[in-house]
């Protein structure tokens, strides 16, 4: 189940958008709670070819995930509007601000496992992002790859990550960024190729990474320490 019972209610948001991978609809949905979209491509970055109804997130915007299940990588769910990587659910380079970050969170009871096949489920890329991920479930290969700056990763249950095709290692968080806070996360069952315990990391920090705070994370059922 979900690691956090936090509700969407306490968030202060400029705009609220809702994604339900099971019951949502990109054609008839509006992104409202009662009529959610089906995929994250409605809010992710595009260099060209953005779908009808797509919105560009601005400072203070909130994106809430709803529902539960395993979200497999298919053309339906994949976000292919950015040059690389193709196999990802969402590439974010929109920018929030210090007092109004862009927030990706979940409704109570939400419990998704993301299977991107290769690469990461979510990419954050930009010079001044101010993006906060809070309380959603990740899984398989890499949950989040942070390239940008000022990113917060919290209350994430990252579990059962298995090496994907084309990847050399498996990890929950890859951080090639500056000013990143990683706190209150739960990380478990990280596996390498064919379920082995090789080629695995809980959190991967690149040499260019600076100003990272890692606090109060729970690690278990893994040899990747």
Secondary structure, DSSP 8 states (H G I E B T S, - for coil): --S----STT---SSEEEEETTT--TTT--SSSTT-BSSGGGTS--SS---TT-----TT-EEEEESEEEEE--TTT---SSSS-SS-SEEE-----SSS-EEEEE-TT-EEEEE-SSSEEEEE--SS--EEEES-EE-SSEEEEE-SEEEEEES-EEEEE---TT-S-EEEEEE-SEEEEEES-EEEEE--GGG-S-SEEEEEE-TT-EEEEEES-EEES-S--
